[in-house]
């Protein structure tokens, strides 16, 4: 049962990321994984507050993406997880 719920959650996250990023499938796999993890953790409305990060991703600007990740309350709340994701972007 929990596996089914998890699969449904992941499907919803990926569908939402396709709505946020028109080019989601063309993004590098590591970026897709980072975005999925962040979206899963933050929820739809929480993730959408990262407007400058979304803009950086749309412009394939990974340095700015990292800057936006670091310059957030989320980073201060979960620094270990955030740093792990930042390292995946690099």
C-alpha positions as CSV (number, residue, x, y, z in Angstrom):
1,X,0.0,0.0,0.0
2,X,2.7,2.5,0.9
3,X,4.5,1.7,-2.4
4,X,1.4,2.6,-4.3
5,X,1.0,5.9,-2.4
6,X,4.7,6.7,-3.0
7,X,4.3,6.0,-6.8
8,X,1.3,8.2,-6.9
9,X,3.1,11.0,-5.1
10,X,6.1,10.7,-7.5
11,X,3.8,10.7,-10.5
12,X,2.1,13.9,-9.2
13,X,5.4,15.6,-8.6
14,X,6.7,14.8,-12.1
15,X,3.4,16.0,-13.7
16,X,3.6,19.2,-11.7
17,X,7.2,19.7,-12.8
18,X,6.1,19.4,-16.4
19,X,3.6,22.1,-15.8
20,X,6.2,24.4,-14.2
21,X,9.0,23.7,-16.8
22,X,8.0,23.3,-20.4
23,X,11.4,21.8,-21.0
24,X,11.5,19.4,-18.1
25,X,12.3,16.4,-20.2
26,X,15.2,18.1,-21.9
27,X,16.9,19.2,-18.6
28,X,19.9,17.2,-17.5
29,X,19.0,14.1,-15.4
30,X,20.8,15.5,-12.3
31,X,18.8,18.7,-12.5
32,X,15.5,16.7,-12.9
33,X,16.3,14.7,-9.8
34,X,17.1,17.8,-7.8
35,X,13.9,19.5,-8.9
36,X,11.9,16.4,-8.1
37,X,13.4,16.1,-4.6
38,X,12.8,19.8,-3.9
39,X,9.2,19.7,-5.3
40,X,8.5,16.5,-3.3
41,X,9.8,18.1,-0.1
42,X,8.3,21.6,-0.5
43,X,5.0,20.8,-2.1
44,X,3.5,22.5,-5.1
45,X,2.9,25.9,-3.6
46,X,6.1,26.0,-1.6
47,X,8.2,25.0,-4.7
48,X,6.5,27.7,-6.8
49,X,7.8,30.4,-4.4
50,X,11.3,29.7,-5.8
51,X,10.5,32.0,-8.8
52,X,14.2,33.0,-9.4
53,X,15.3,29.4,-9.1
54,X,12.7,28.4,-11.7
55,X,13.8,31.3,-13.9
56,X,17.5,30.1,-13.5
57,X,16.6,26.6,-14.5
58,X,14.6,27.8,-17.5
59,X,17.8,29.7,-18.6
60,X,20.0,26.6,-17.9
61,X,21.9,28.8,-15.4
62,X,23.1,26.3,-12.8
63,X,25.2,28.8,-10.9
64,X,22.2,31.0,-10.3
65,X,20.1,27.9,-9.4
66,X,22.6,27.1,-6.7
67,X,22.6,30.7,-5.5
68,X,18.9,30.6,-5.2
69,X,18.9,27.3,-3.3
70,X,21.5,28.7,-0.8
71,X,19.7,32.0,-0.4
72,X,16.5,30.5,1.0
73,X,14.8,29.7,4.3
74,X,14.6,26.1,3.0
75,X,18.4,25.9,3.0
76,X,18.6,27.1,6.6
77,X,15.9,24.6,7.6
78,X,17.5,21.5,5.9
79,X,21.2,22.4,5.3
80,X,22.4,18.9,4.9
81,X,19.8,17.9,2.4
82,X,20.1,21.2,0.6
83,X,23.9,20.8,0.3
84,X,23.5,17.2,-1.0
85,X,21.2,18.6,-3.7
86,X,23.5,21.5,-4.5
87,X,26.4,18.9,-4.9
88,X,24.2,17.1,-7.4
89,X,23.8,20.3,-9.5
90,X,27.6,20.7,-9.7
